[in-house]
Amino acid sequence: MLDQKVYLDDIYESEKCGGSPFKAVVMMSKESRFINNQAHQGFIQLEEKPTTIAMNKFKQNKLSVVVHEKE
């Protein structure tokens, strides 16, 4: 089990969120919602909270953000 906290140093060192705490929170919250929806639909069985899984994925650099530019 990984450390269940995301420190500012983790965020500042992350290239995928550009060191922005706001982007980091958005990335983790969207992943957490996705995991929660998958669990409610019966596709996955959770052994940890969705937020814990999302934070661990962020710390392992497995999350990214896609920015769509408006035309």
PyMOL Python script that loads the backbone (N, CA, C, O; Angstrom):
from pymol import cmd

cmd.read_pdbstr("""\
ATOM      1  N   MET A   1       0.844  -1.166   0.000  1.00  0.00           N
ATOM      2  CA  MET A   1       0.000   0.000   0.000  1.00  0.00           C
ATOM      3  C   MET A   1       0.898   1.240   0.000  1.00  0.00           C
ATOM      4  O   MET A   1       1.859   1.331   0.764  1.00  0.00           O
ATOM      5  N   LEU A   2       0.571   2.158  -0.845  1.00  0.00           N
ATOM      6  CA  LEU A   2       1.319   3.403  -0.941  1.00  0.00           C
ATOM      7  C   LEU A   2       0.854   4.390   0.117  1.00  0.00           C
ATOM      8  O   LEU A   2      -0.203   4.228   0.728  1.00  0.00           O
ATOM      9  N   ASP A   3       1.667   5.412   0.316  1.00  0.00           N
ATOM     10  CA  ASP A   3       1.291   6.499   1.209  1.00  0.00           C
ATOM     11  C   ASP A   3       0.009   7.129   0.667  1.00  0.00           C
ATOM     12  O   ASP A   3      -0.055   7.475  -0.513  1.00  0.00           O
ATOM     13  N   GLN A   4      -1.000   7.280   1.504  1.00  0.00           N
ATOM     14  CA  GLN A   4      -2.305   7.741   1.049  1.00  0.00           C
ATOM     15  C   GLN A   4      -2.443   9.256   1.057  1.00  0.00           C
ATOM     16  O   GLN A   4      -3.550   9.780   1.183  1.00  0.00           O
ATOM     17  N   LYS A   5      -1.332   9.958   0.923  1.00  0.00           N
ATOM     18  CA  LYS A   5      -1.383  11.416   0.870  1.00  0.00           C
ATOM     19  C   LYS A   5      -0.669  11.889  -0.384  1.00  0.00           C
ATOM     20  O   LYS A   5       0.317  11.295  -0.820  1.00  0.00           O
ATOM     21  N   VAL A   6      -1.180  12.954  -0.947  1.00  0.00           N
ATOM     22  CA  VAL A   6      -0.520  13.606  -2.068  1.00  0.00           C
ATOM     23  C   VAL A   6       0.007  14.930  -1.536  1.00  0.00           C
ATOM     24  O   VAL A   6      -0.766  15.790  -1.111  1.00  0.00           O
ATOM     25  N   TYR A   7       1.290  15.084  -1.559  1.00  0.00           N
ATOM     26  CA  TYR A   7       1.920  16.300  -1.049  1.00  0.00           C
ATOM     27  C   TYR A   7       2.106  17.305  -2.173  1.00  0.00           C
ATOM     28  O   TYR A   7       2.098  16.942  -3.350  1.00  0.00           O
ATOM     29  N   LEU A   8       2.275  18.567  -1.808  1.00  0.00           N
ATOM     30  CA  LEU A   8       2.501  19.605  -2.809  1.00  0.00           C
ATOM     31  C   LEU A   8       3.736  19.305  -3.644  1.00  0.00           C
ATOM     32  O   LEU A   8       3.766  19.619  -4.834  1.00  0.00           O
ATOM     33  N   ASP A   9       4.744  18.709  -3.045  1.00  0.00           N
ATOM     34  CA  ASP A   9       5.946  18.339  -3.799  1.00  0.00           C
ATOM     35  C   ASP A   9       5.615  17.351  -4.914  1.00  0.00           C
ATOM     36  O   ASP A   9       6.184  17.426  -6.003  1.00  0.00           O
ATOM     37  N   ASP A  10       4.684  16.416  -4.640  1.00  0.00           N
ATOM     38  CA  ASP A  10       4.251  15.457  -5.671  1.00  0.00           C
ATOM     39  C   ASP A  10       3.609  16.191  -6.840  1.00  0.00           C
ATOM     40  O   ASP A  10       3.828  15.845  -8.000  1.00  0.00           O
ATOM     41  N   ILE A  11       2.822  17.198  -6.523  1.00  0.00           N
ATOM     42  CA  ILE A  11       2.116  17.957  -7.562  1.00  0.00           C
ATOM     43  C   ILE A  11       3.093  18.824  -8.345  1.00  0.00           C
ATOM     44  O   ILE A  11       3.051  18.862  -9.574  1.00  0.00           O
ATOM     45  N   TYR A  12       3.977  19.524  -7.623  1.00  0.00           N
ATOM     46  CA  TYR A  12       4.930  20.413  -8.290  1.00  0.00           C
ATOM     47  C   TYR A  12       5.888  19.641  -9.204  1.00  0.00           C
ATOM     48  O   TYR A  12       6.348  20.176 -10.213  1.00  0.00           O
ATOM     49  N   GLU A  13       6.189  18.392  -8.856  1.00  0.00           N
ATOM     50  CA  GLU A  13       7.102  17.577  -9.655  1.00  0.00           C
ATOM     51  C   GLU A  13       6.403  16.896 -10.831  1.00  0.00           C
ATOM     52  O   GLU A  13       7.077  16.368 -11.715  1.00  0.00           O
ATOM     53  N   SER A  14       5.093  16.895 -10.861  1.00  0.00           N
ATOM     54  CA  SER A  14       4.338  16.227 -11.913  1.00  0.00           C
ATOM     55  C   SER A  14       4.336  17.052 -13.192  1.00  0.00           C
ATOM     56  O   SER A  14       3.875  18.194 -13.205  1.00  0.00           O
ATOM     57  N   GLU A  15       4.847  16.474 -14.249  1.00  0.00           N
ATOM     58  CA  GLU A  15       4.839  17.146 -15.548  1.00  0.00           C
ATOM     59  C   GLU A  15       3.456  17.092 -16.191  1.00  0.00           C
ATOM     60  O   GLU A  15       3.093  17.980 -16.963  1.00  0.00           O
ATOM     61  N   LYS A  16       2.690  16.059 -15.877  1.00  0.00           N
ATOM     62  CA  LYS A  16       1.393  15.872 -16.521  1.00  0.00           C
ATOM     63  C   LYS A  16       0.364  16.914 -16.103  1.00  0.00           C
ATOM     64  O   LYS A  16      -0.546  17.225 -16.872  1.00  0.00           O
ATOM     65  N   CYS A  17       0.496  17.458 -14.897  1.00  0.00           N
ATOM     66  CA  CYS A  17      -0.432  18.511 -14.489  1.00  0.00           C
ATOM     67  C   CYS A  17       0.252  19.869 -14.519  1.00  0.00           C
ATOM     68  O   CYS A  17      -0.348  20.875 -14.143  1.00  0.00           O
ATOM     69  N   GLY A  18       1.485  19.904 -14.956  1.00  0.00           N
ATOM     70  CA  GLY A  18       2.208  21.164 -15.069  1.00  0.00           C
ATOM     71  C   GLY A  18       2.488  21.820 -13.728  1.00  0.00           C
ATOM     72  O   GLY A  18       2.712  23.029 -13.671  1.00  0.00           O
ATOM     73  N   GLY A  19       2.480  21.053 -12.654  1.00  0.00           N
ATOM     74  CA  GLY A  19       2.733  21.602 -11.327  1.00  0.00           C
ATOM     75  C   GLY A  19       1.563  22.387 -10.764  1.00  0.00           C
ATOM     76  O   GLY A  19       1.708  23.058  -9.743  1.00  0.00           O
ATOM     77  N   SER A  20       0.414  22.316 -11.407  1.00  0.00           N
ATOM     78  CA  SER A  20      -0.764  23.068 -10.962  1.00  0.00           C
ATOM     79  C   SER A  20      -1.598  22.230  -9.989  1.00  0.00           C
ATOM     80  O   SER A  20      -2.082  21.157 -10.351  1.00  0.00           O
ATOM     81  N   PRO A  21      -1.767  22.715  -8.764  1.00  0.00           N
ATOM     82  CA  PRO A  21      -2.612  21.988  -7.810  1.00  0.00           C
ATOM     83  C   PRO A  21      -4.047  21.860  -8.301  1.00  0.00           C
ATOM     84  O   PRO A  21      -4.710  20.861  -8.024  1.00  0.00           O
ATOM     85  N   PHE A  22      -4.532  22.866  -9.029  1.00  0.00           N
ATOM     86  CA  PHE A  22      -5.908  22.827  -9.522  1.00  0.00           C
ATOM     87  C   PHE A  22      -6.085  21.712 -10.558  1.00  0.00           C
ATOM     88  O   PHE A  22      -7.067  20.972 -10.514  1.00  0.00           O
ATOM     89  N   LYS A  23      -5.138  21.595 -11.485  1.00  0.00           N
ATOM     90  CA  LYS A  23      -5.209  20.517 -12.480  1.00  0.00           C
ATOM     91  C   LYS A  23      -5.074  19.155 -11.813  1.00  0.00           C
ATOM     92  O   LYS A  23      -5.736  18.196 -12.208  1.00  0.00           O
ATOM     93  N   ALA A  24      -4.219  19.073 -10.804  1.00  0.00           N
ATOM     94  CA  ALA A  24      -4.036  17.806 -10.101  1.00  0.00           C
ATOM     95  C   ALA A  24      -5.332  17.348  -9.440  1.00  0.00           C
ATOM     96  O   ALA A  24      -5.691  16.173  -9.505  1.00  0.00           O
ATOM     97  N   VAL A  25      -6.023  18.276  -8.809  1.00  0.00           N
ATOM     98  CA  VAL A  25      -7.297  17.945  -8.155  1.00  0.00           C
ATOM     99  C   VAL A  25      -8.331  17.515  -9.190  1.00  0.00           C
ATOM    100  O   VAL A  25      -9.073  16.558  -8.967  1.00  0.00           O
ATOM    101  N   VAL A  26      -8.380  18.214 -10.315  1.00  0.00           N
ATOM    102  CA  VAL A  26      -9.326  17.854 -11.379  1.00  0.00           C
ATOM    103  C   VAL A  26      -9.011  16.464 -11.912  1.00  0.00           C
ATOM    104  O   VAL A  26      -9.919  15.657 -12.115  1.00  0.00           O
ATOM    105  N   MET A  27      -7.738  16.180 -12.141  1.00  0.00           N
ATOM    106  CA  MET A  27      -7.339  14.869 -12.653  1.00  0.00           C
ATOM    107  C   MET A  27      -7.756  13.758 -11.705  1.00  0.00           C
ATOM    108  O   MET A  27      -8.332  12.757 -12.130  1.00  0.00           O
ATOM    109  N   MET A  28      -7.466  13.931 -10.420  1.00  0.00           N
ATOM    110  CA  MET A  28      -7.786  12.891  -9.437  1.00  0.00           C
ATOM    111  C   MET A  28      -9.288  12.757  -9.231  1.00  0.00           C
ATOM    112  O   MET A  28      -9.782  11.642  -9.063  1.00  0.00           O
ATOM    113  N   SER A  29     -10.021  13.858  -9.239  1.00  0.00           N
ATOM    114  CA  SER A  29     -11.470  13.774  -9.020  1.00  0.00           C
ATOM    115  C   SER A  29     -12.180  13.115 -10.197  1.00  0.00           C
ATOM    116  O   SER A  29     -13.112  12.335 -10.005  1.00  0.00           O
ATOM    117  N   LYS A  30     -11.739  13.429 -11.421  1.00  0.00           N
ATOM    118  CA  LYS A  30     -12.351  12.781 -12.592  1.00  0.00           C
ATOM    119  C   LYS A  30     -12.066  11.286 -12.601  1.00  0.00           C
ATOM    120  O   LYS A  30     -12.943  10.488 -12.930  1.00  0.00           O
ATOM    121  N   GLU A  31     -10.850  10.905 -12.242  1.00  0.00           N
ATOM    122  CA  GLU A  31     -10.508   9.477 -12.184  1.00  0.00           C
ATOM    123  C   GLU A  31     -11.310   8.785 -11.088  1.00  0.00           C
ATOM    124  O   GLU A  31     -11.789   7.667 -11.274  1.00  0.00           O
ATOM    125  N   SER A  32     -11.454   9.451  -9.954  1.00  0.00           N
ATOM    126  CA  SER A  32     -12.223   8.880  -8.853  1.00  0.00           C
ATOM    127  C   SER A  32     -13.685   8.659  -9.250  1.00  0.00           C
ATOM    128  O   SER A  32     -14.270   7.621  -8.943  1.00  0.00           O
ATOM    129  N   ARG A  33     -14.266   9.646  -9.935  1.00  0.00           N
ATOM    130  CA  ARG A  33     -15.654   9.489 -10.410  1.00  0.00           C
ATOM    131  C   ARG A  33     -15.776   8.345 -11.406  1.00  0.00           C
ATOM    132  O   ARG A  33     -16.730   7.570 -11.354  1.00  0.00           O
ATOM    133  N   PHE A  34     -14.807   8.240 -12.314  1.00  0.00           N
ATOM    134  CA  PHE A  34     -14.828   7.160 -13.301  1.00  0.00           C
ATOM    135  C   PHE A  34     -14.760   5.799 -12.605  1.00  0.00           C
ATOM    136  O   PHE A  34     -15.522   4.890 -12.936  1.00  0.00           O
ATOM    137  N   ILE A  35     -13.852   5.663 -11.650  1.00  0.00           N
ATOM    138  CA  ILE A  35     -13.715   4.396 -10.917  1.00  0.00           C
ATOM    139  C   ILE A  35     -15.002   4.082 -10.165  1.00  0.00           C
ATOM    140  O   ILE A  35     -15.456   2.938 -10.169  1.00  0.00           O
ATOM    141  N   ASN A  36     -15.589   5.080  -9.525  1.00  0.00           N
ATOM    142  CA  ASN A  36     -16.826   4.885  -8.777  1.00  0.00           C
ATOM    143  C   ASN A  36     -17.967   4.454  -9.698  1.00  0.00           C
ATOM    144  O   ASN A  36     -18.746   3.568  -9.345  1.00  0.00           O
ATOM    145  N   ASN A  37     -18.071   5.068 -10.867  1.00  0.00           N
ATOM    146  CA  ASN A  37     -19.105   4.679 -11.830  1.00  0.00           C
ATOM    147  C   ASN A  37     -18.901   3.248 -12.309  1.00  0.00           C
ATOM    148  O   ASN A  37     -19.869   2.500 -12.449  1.00  0.00           O
ATOM    149  N   GLN A  38     -17.658   2.859 -12.563  1.00  0.00           N
ATOM    150  CA  GLN A  38     -17.370   1.495 -13.000  1.00  0.00           C
ATOM    151  C   GLN A  38     -17.777   0.488 -11.921  1.00  0.00           C
ATOM    152  O   GLN A  38     -18.299  -0.584 -12.228  1.00  0.00           O
ATOM    153  N   ALA A  39     -17.537   0.839 -10.671  1.00  0.00           N
ATOM    154  CA  ALA A  39     -17.898  -0.052  -9.562  1.00  0.00           C
ATOM    155  C   ALA A  39     -19.416  -0.161  -9.425  1.00  0.00           C
ATOM    156  O   ALA A  39     -19.940  -1.253  -9.205  1.00  0.00           O
ATOM    157  N   HIS A  40     -20.119   0.955  -9.553  1.00  0.00           N
ATOM    158  CA  HIS A  40     -21.576   0.933  -9.435  1.00  0.00           C
ATOM    159  C   HIS A  40     -22.232   0.165 -10.581  1.00  0.00           C
ATOM    160  O   HIS A  40     -23.301  -0.421 -10.402  1.00  0.00           O
ATOM    161  N   GLN A  41     -21.606   0.163 -11.744  1.00  0.00           N
ATOM    162  CA  GLN A  41     -22.145  -0.574 -12.885  1.00  0.00           C
ATOM    163  C   GLN A  41     -21.749  -2.044 -12.862  1.00  0.00           C
ATOM    164  O   GLN A  41     -22.203  -2.819 -13.704  1.00  0.00           O
ATOM    165  N   GLY A  42     -20.910  -2.437 -11.910  1.00  0.00           N
ATOM    166  CA  GLY A  42     -20.556  -3.834 -11.738  1.00  0.00           C
ATOM    167  C   GLY A  42     -19.376  -4.303 -12.570  1.00  0.00           C
ATOM    168  O   GLY A  42     -19.134  -5.506 -12.661  1.00  0.00           O
ATOM    169  N   PHE A  43     -18.635  -3.384 -13.179  1.00  0.00           N
ATOM    170  CA  PHE A  43     -17.500  -3.777 -14.009  1.00  0.00           C
ATOM    171  C   PHE A  43     -16.269  -4.110 -13.186  1.00  0.00           C
ATOM    172  O   PHE A  43     -15.455  -4.939 -13.594  1.00  0.00           O
ATOM    173  N   ILE A  44     -16.122  -3.472 -12.029  1.00  0.00           N
ATOM    174  CA  ILE A  44     -14.970  -3.736 -11.170  1.00  0.00           C
ATOM    175  C   ILE A  44     -15.435  -3.903  -9.733  1.00  0.00           C
ATOM    176  O   ILE A  44     -16.491  -3.402  -9.347  1.00  0.00           O
ATOM    177  N   GLN A  45     -14.640  -4.609  -8.950  1.00  0.00           N
ATOM    178  CA  GLN A  45     -14.886  -4.799  -7.526  1.00  0.00           C
ATOM    179  C   GLN A  45     -13.814  -4.012  -6.776  1.00  0.00           C
ATOM    180  O   GLN A  45     -12.621  -4.245  -6.969  1.00  0.00           O
ATOM    181  N   LEU A  46     -14.232  -3.097  -5.937  1.00  0.00           N
ATOM    182  CA  LEU A  46     -13.282  -2.232  -5.239  1.00  0.00           C
ATOM    183  C   LEU A  46     -12.811  -2.850  -3.929  1.00  0.00           C
ATOM    184  O   LEU A  46     -13.592  -3.417  -3.164  1.00  0.00           O
ATOM    185  N   GLU A  47     -11.506  -2.720  -3.698  1.00  0.00           N
ATOM    186  CA  GLU A  47     -10.942  -3.115  -2.416  1.00  0.00           C
ATOM    187  C   GLU A  47     -10.422  -1.899  -1.659  1.00  0.00           C
ATOM    188  O   GLU A  47     -10.060  -1.993  -0.486  1.00  0.00           O
ATOM    189  N   GLU A  48     -10.390  -0.748  -2.347  1.00  0.00           N
ATOM    190  CA  GLU A  48     -10.005   0.524  -1.744  1.00  0.00           C
ATOM    191  C   GLU A  48     -11.012   1.569  -2.183  1.00  0.00           C
ATOM    192  O   GLU A  48     -11.805   1.336  -3.094  1.00  0.00           O
ATOM    193  N   LYS A  49     -10.977   2.715  -1.535  1.00  0.00           N
ATOM    194  CA  LYS A  49     -11.853   3.812  -1.928  1.00  0.00           C
ATOM    195  C   LYS A  49     -11.416   4.347  -3.290  1.00  0.00           C
ATOM    196  O   LYS A  49     -10.226   4.331  -3.606  1.00  0.00           O
ATOM    197  N   PRO A  50     -12.363   4.820  -4.096  1.00  0.00           N
ATOM    198  CA  PRO A  50     -12.012   5.382  -5.401  1.00  0.00           C
ATOM    199  C   PRO A  50     -11.012   6.541  -5.298  1.00  0.00           C
ATOM    200  O   PRO A  50     -10.133   6.680  -6.148  1.00  0.00           O
ATOM    201  N   THR A  51     -11.146   7.366  -4.262  1.00  0.00           N
ATOM    202  CA  THR A  51     -10.218   8.491  -4.122  1.00  0.00           C
ATOM    203  C   THR A  51      -8.804   8.009  -3.831  1.00  0.00           C
ATOM    204  O   THR A  51      -7.840   8.594  -4.326  1.00  0.00           O
ATOM    205  N   THR A  52      -8.666   6.964  -3.047  1.00  0.00           N
ATOM    206  CA  THR A  52      -7.347   6.406  -2.749  1.00  0.00           C
ATOM    207  C   THR A  52      -6.712   5.855  -4.007  1.00  0.00           C
ATOM    208  O   THR A  52      -5.521   6.057  -4.243  1.00  0.00           O
ATOM    209  N   ILE A  53      -7.490   5.164  -4.812  1.00  0.00           N
ATOM    210  CA  ILE A  53      -6.981   4.602  -6.069  1.00  0.00           C
ATOM    211  C   ILE A  53      -6.537   5.721  -7.000  1.00  0.00           C
ATOM    212  O   ILE A  53      -5.476   5.634  -7.617  1.00  0.00           O
ATOM    213  N   ALA A  54      -7.346   6.773  -7.103  1.00  0.00           N
ATOM    214  CA  ALA A  54      -7.011   7.901  -7.975  1.00  0.00           C
ATOM    215  C   ALA A  54      -5.743   8.612  -7.494  1.00  0.00           C
ATOM    216  O   ALA A  54      -4.902   8.986  -8.311  1.00  0.00           O
ATOM    217  N   MET A  55      -5.599   8.801  -6.193  1.00  0.00           N
ATOM    218  CA  MET A  55      -4.397   9.449  -5.667  1.00  0.00           C
ATOM    219  C   MET A  55      -3.157   8.605  -5.933  1.00  0.00           C
ATOM    220  O   MET A  55      -2.104   9.136  -6.287  1.00  0.00           O
ATOM    221  N   ASN A  56      -3.280   7.296  -5.762  1.00  0.00           N
ATOM    222  CA  ASN A  56      -2.143   6.412  -6.035  1.00  0.00           C
ATOM    223  C   ASN A  56      -1.764   6.442  -7.507  1.00  0.00           C
ATOM    224  O   ASN A  56      -0.579   6.440  -7.841  1.00  0.00           O
ATOM    225  N   LYS A  57      -2.757   6.471  -8.391  1.00  0.00           N
ATOM    226  CA  LYS A  57      -2.477   6.565  -9.822  1.00  0.00           C
ATOM    227  C   LYS A  57      -1.778   7.871 -10.153  1.00  0.00           C
ATOM    228  O   LYS A  57      -0.864   7.894 -10.977  1.00  0.00           O
ATOM    229  N   PHE A  58      -2.201   8.967  -9.513  1.00  0.00           N
ATOM    230  CA  PHE A  58      -1.550  10.256  -9.737  1.00  0.00           C
ATOM    231  C   PHE A  58      -0.090  10.189  -9.305  1.00  0.00           C
ATOM    232  O   PHE A  58       0.801  10.627 -10.033  1.00  0.00           O
ATOM    233  N   LYS A  59       0.146   9.645  -8.130  1.00  0.00           N
ATOM    234  CA  LYS A  59       1.511   9.581  -7.612  1.00  0.00           C
ATOM    235  C   LYS A  59       2.393   8.658  -8.455  1.00  0.00           C
ATOM    236  O   LYS A  59       3.609   8.845  -8.508  1.00  0.00           O
ATOM    237  N   GLN A  60       1.793   7.666  -9.112  1.00  0.00           N
ATOM    238  CA  GLN A  60       2.542   6.753  -9.984  1.00  0.00           C
ATOM    239  C   GLN A  60       2.657   7.301 -11.400  1.00  0.00           C
ATOM    240  O   GLN A  60       3.190   6.634 -12.287  1.00  0.00           O
ATOM    241  N   ASN A  61       2.155   8.517 -11.611  1.00  0.00           N
ATOM    242  CA  ASN A  61       2.225   9.196 -12.906  1.00  0.00           C
ATOM    243  C   ASN A  61       1.440   8.458 -13.994  1.00  0.00           C
ATOM    244  O   ASN A  61       1.854   8.421 -15.153  1.00  0.00           O
ATOM    245  N   LYS A  62       0.303   7.874 -13.607  1.00  0.00           N
ATOM    246  CA  LYS A  62      -0.533   7.129 -14.550  1.00  0.00           C
ATOM    247  C   LYS A  62      -1.755   7.919 -15.014  1.00  0.00           C
ATOM    248  O   LYS A  62      -2.557   7.409 -15.797  1.00  0.00           O
ATOM    249  N   LEU A  63      -1.906   9.152 -14.544  1.00  0.00           N
ATOM    250  CA  LEU A  63      -3.023   9.986 -14.965  1.00  0.00           C
ATOM    251  C   LEU A  63      -2.507  11.101 -15.856  1.00  0.00           C
ATOM    252  O   LEU A  63      -1.382  11.575 -15.702  1.00  0.00           O
ATOM    253  N   SER A  64      -3.353  11.509 -16.790  1.00  0.00           N
ATOM    254  CA  SER A  64      -3.002  12.660 -17.628  1.00  0.00           C
ATOM    255  C   SER A  64      -4.262  13.462 -17.884  1.00  0.00           C
ATOM    256  O   SER A  64      -5.378  12.993 -17.661  1.00  0.00           O
ATOM    257  N   VAL A  65      -4.062  14.670 -18.352  1.00  0.00           N
ATOM    258  CA  VAL A  65      -5.183  15.555 -18.633  1.00  0.00           C
ATOM    259  C   VAL A  65      -5.168  15.866 -20.130  1.00  0.00           C
ATOM    260  O   VAL A  65      -4.114  16.125 -20.710  1.00  0.00           O
ATOM    261  N   VAL A  66      -6.351  15.835 -20.745  1.00  0.00           N
ATOM    262  CA  VAL A  66      -6.475  16.149 -22.159  1.00  0.00           C
ATOM    263  C   VAL A  66      -7.196  17.495 -22.265  1.00  0.00           C
ATOM    264  O   VAL A  66      -8.300  17.663 -21.746  1.00  0.00           O
ATOM    265  N   VAL A  67      -6.563  18.438 -22.938  1.00  0.00           N
ATOM    266  CA  VAL A  67      -7.141  19.773 -23.093  1.00  0.00           C
ATOM    267  C   VAL A  67      -7.656  19.915 -24.502  1.00  0.00           C
ATOM    268  O   VAL A  67      -6.914  19.752 -25.471  1.00  0.00           O
ATOM    269  N   HIS A  68      -8.938  20.220 -24.610  1.00  0.00           N
ATOM    270  CA  HIS A  68      -9.542  20.448 -25.919  1.00  0.00           C
ATOM    271  C   HIS A  68      -9.592  21.949 -26.168  1.00  0.00           C
ATOM    272  O   HIS A  68     -10.113  22.712 -25.354  1.00  0.00           O
ATOM    273  N   GLU A  69      -9.051  22.354 -27.290  1.00  0.00           N
ATOM    274  CA  GLU A  69      -9.087  23.765 -27.620  1.00  0.00           C
ATOM    275  C   GLU A  69     -10.388  24.086 -28.336  1.00  0.00           C
ATOM    276  O   GLU A  69     -10.857  23.312 -29.171  1.00  0.00           O
ATOM    277  N   LYS A  70     -10.965  25.234 -28.004  1.00  0.00           N
ATOM    278  CA  LYS A  70     -12.195  25.657 -28.632  1.00  0.00           C
ATOM    279  C   LYS A  70     -11.871  26.292 -29.976  1.00  0.00           C
ATOM    280  O   LYS A  70     -10.851  26.963 -30.133  1.00  0.00           O
ATOM    281  N   GLU A  71     -12.738  26.073 -30.921  1.00  0.00           N
ATOM    282  CA  GLU A  71     -12.523  26.623 -32.261  1.00  0.00           C
ATOM    283  C   GLU A  71     -13.047  28.015 -32.395  1.00  0.00           C
ATOM    284  O   GLU A  71     -12.941  28.614 -33.464  1.00  0.00           O
TER     285      GLU A  71
END
""", "prot")
cmd.dss("prot")
cmd.show_as("cartoon", "prot")
cmd.util.cbc("prot")
cmd.orient("prot")
